Amino acid sequence: MTAHVDVLDLVSRLKAAEEPFVLATVVRTVSVTAAKAGAKAVIRPDGRIEAGWIGGGCARGATLKAARDALADGRSRLISIQPENLLAELGVKPGEDRDGIEFARNMCPSRGTMDIFIEPVLPPPALIVLGSSPVALALVEQARPLGYHVTLAAPFADLAAMPEADRFFDGFAVTAEQKARCFVVVSTQGRGDEAALKASLALEADYRGFVGSRRKMAALRGKLAGEGVAAAALDGVKAPAGLDLGAITPEEIALSILAEITALRRRDQRARKGPPET
């Protein structure tokens, strides 16, 4: 019971710190197994079992592999670790996925079966908005209910009121902790375009969008290229940002940008079976 409490306490602390980890839970055992149903373990990205226990070497290899896969694609999975003869009776091979169950071989003398649920717990994706324009403020307002950790970077003097964001930077000198996927949008609309765009290029991001016309982006591209900014970096900026929804109002433009980011964020997950990321 103490180990169980320790696991839950660690889960709470890691969530609060927005640290990635996997919670592995034994949901079923058949025959002789070291761990029993209800046993839990916290697995970190480097493969360390930081708390809890789910059995010895018979289950460890398959569990750690499933944990790595879950952290990579953000999807939960159920693995069934069985002796080779039972896998043969089912007509499945080690490593095969059938009906949402991933099968692995138990090579220990106990020849027991363990079903383990692998649940990745990932930090929320980061949205960094540079600018104080109406579109920037609409992005901040709409992104938080969608589960984004929102950072607003803009001169505080340009803000009539502070919006509901998770982090603020006075100006465009923004830094990001790369614990999760990061999406960056520049929406300055004439107030510090060049400085904000240059700052955005210094961030590691899965998406980088600029709210403005292609003509404005071309002018900024020429200016920044003349200052030595790499062409490849400038080519990675989506301008104008957002899907072509025929958006007109700031709220609609923000919606089109978040729709584009969501499509990118979910692309790999839609290609796989199983429940969506939470």
Solvent accessible surface area in square Angstrom, and as a share of the most:
residue,aa,sasa,rsa
1,M,181,0.81
2,T,103,0.60
3,A,60,0.46
4,H,69,0.31
5,V,84,0.49
6,D,76,0.39
7,V,1,0.01
8,L,86,0.43
9,D,73,0.38
10,L,9,0.05
11,V,17,0.10
12,S,66,0.43
13,R,138,0.50
14,L,13,0.07
15,K,114,0.48
16,A,88,0.68
17,A,49,0.38
18,E,58,0.26
19,E,50,0.22
20,P,26,0.17
21,F,0,0.00
22,V,0,0.00
23,L,25,0.12
24,A,0,0.00
25,T,22,0.13
26,V,1,0.00
27,V,75,0.43
28,R,110,0.40
29,T,35,0.20
30,V,65,0.37
31,S,77,0.50
32,V,102,0.58
33,T,12,0.07
34,A,68,0.53
35,A,3,0.02
36,K,110,0.47
37,A,64,0.50
38,G,40,0.39
39,A,26,0.20
40,K,45,0.19
41,A,0,0.00
42,V,0,0.00
43,I,1,0.01
44,R,32,0.12
45,P,65,0.41
46,D,100,0.52
47,G,17,0.16
48,R,121,0.44
49,I,46,0.24
50,E,66,0.30
51,A,20,0.15
52,G,28,0.27
53,W,139,0.49
54,I,1,0.01
55,G,11,0.10
56,G,35,0.34
57,G,66,0.63
58,C,41,0.24
59,A,1,0.01
60,R,109,0.40
61,G,49,0.47
62,A,25,0.19
63,T,1,0.00
64,L,25,0.12
65,K,115,0.49
66,A,3,0.02
67,A,1,0.01
68,R,128,0.47
69,D,47,0.24
70,A,0,0.00
71,L,32,0.16
72,A,92,0.71
73,D,19,0.10
74,G,8,0.08
75,R,13,0.05
76,S,29,0.19
77,R,36,0.13
78,L,50,0.25
79,I,5,0.02
80,S,3,0.02
81,I,1,0.01
82,Q,14,0.06
83,P,3,0.02
84,E,100,0.45
85,N,67,0.34
86,L,59,0.29
87,L,3,0.01
88,A,73,0.57
89,E,132,0.59
90,L,87,0.43
91,G,51,0.49
92,V,7,0.04
93,K,149,0.63
94,P,67,0.42
95,G,68,0.65
96,E,61,0.27
97,D,87,0.45
98,R,97,0.35
99,D,138,0.71
100,G,49,0.47
101,I,53,0.27
102,E,39,0.17
103,F,18,0.07
104,A,19,0.15
105,R,95,0.35
106,N,9,0.05
107,M,153,0.68
108,C,31,0.18
109,P,129,0.81
110,S,49,0.31
111,R,128,0.47
112,G,0,0.00
113,T,5,0.03
114,M,9,0.04
115,D,13,0.07
116,I,0,0.00
117,F,75,0.31
118,I,0,0.00
119,E,67,0.30
120,P,19,0.12
121,V,28,0.16
122,L,63,0.32
123,P,12,0.07
124,P,47,0.29
125,P,9,0.05
126,A,20,0.16
127,L,0,0.00
128,I,3,0.02
129,V,0,0.00
130,L,0,0.00
131,G,1,0.01
132,S,20,0.13
133,S,9,0.06
134,P,85,0.54
135,V,3,0.02
136,A,0,0.00
137,L,64,0.32
138,A,6,0.05
139,L,0,0.00
140,V,1,0.00
141,E,128,0.57
142,Q,47,0.21
143,A,0,0.00
144,R,91,0.33
145,P,111,0.70
146,L,96,0.48
147,G,38,0.37
148,Y,8,0.03
149,H,40,0.18
150,V,0,0.00
151,T,3,0.02
152,L,1,0.01
153,A,0,0.00
154,A,0,0.00
155,P,41,0.26
156,F,79,0.33
157,A,102,0.79
158,D,45,0.24
159,L,20,0.10
160,A,118,0.91
161,A,75,0.59
162,M,97,0.43
163,P,33,0.21
164,E,130,0.58
165,A,16,0.13
166,D,59,0.31
167,R,74,0.27
168,F,68,0.29
169,F,41,0.17
170,D,98,0.51
171,G,15,0.15
172,F,28,0.12
173,A,91,0.71
174,V,13,0.08
175,T,86,0.50
176,A,28,0.22
177,E,119,0.53
178,Q,88,0.39
179,K,75,0.32
180,A,29,0.22
181,R,92,0.34
182,C,4,0.02
183,F,0,0.00
184,V,0,0.00
185,V,0,0.00
186,V,0,0.00
187,S,0,0.00
188,T,4,0.02
189,Q,85,0.38
190,G,54,0.52
191,R,152,0.55
192,G,35,0.33
193,D,18,0.09
194,E,45,0.20
195,A,56,0.43
196,A,0,0.00
197,L,0,0.00
198,K,90,0.38
199,A,22,0.17
200,S,0,0.00
201,L,32,0.16
202,A,89,0.69
203,L,15,0.08
204,E,128,0.57
205,A,33,0.26
206,D,69,0.36
207,Y,20,0.08
208,R,34,0.13
209,G,0,0.00
210,F,0,0.00
211,V,13,0.07
212,G,20,0.19
213,S,62,0.40
214,R,178,0.65
215,R,208,0.76
216,K,73,0.31
217,M,18,0.08
218,A,62,0.48
219,A,69,0.53
220,L,16,0.08
221,R,82,0.30
222,G,47,0.46
223,K,112,0.48
224,L,0,0.00
225,A,49,0.38
226,G,69,0.66
227,E,92,0.41
228,G,66,0.63
229,V,33,0.19
230,A,62,0.48
231,A,55,0.43
232,A,82,0.64
233,A,36,0.28
234,L,3,0.01
235,D,93,0.48
236,G,48,0.47
237,V,15,0.09
238,K,79,0.34
239,A,19,0.15
240,P,47,0.30
241,A,11,0.08
242,G,11,0.10
243,L,75,0.37
244,D,143,0.74
245,L,100,0.50
246,G,56,0.54
247,A,34,0.27
248,I,145,0.73
249,T,58,0.33
250,P,46,0.29
251,E,97,0.44
252,E,73,0.33
253,I,44,0.22
254,A,0,0.00
255,L,99,0.49
256,S,4,0.02
257,I,0,0.00
258,L,2,0.01
259,A,34,0.26
260,E,25,0.11
261,I,0,0.00
262,T,50,0.29
263,A,41,0.32
264,L,37,0.19
265,R,21,0.08
266,R,53,0.19
267,R,140,0.51
268,D,84,0.44
269,Q,15,0.07
270,R,157,0.57
271,A,89,0.69
272,R,114,0.42
273,K,193,0.82
274,G,51,0.49
275,P,80,0.50
276,P,100,0.63
277,E,35,0.15
278,T,164,0.96
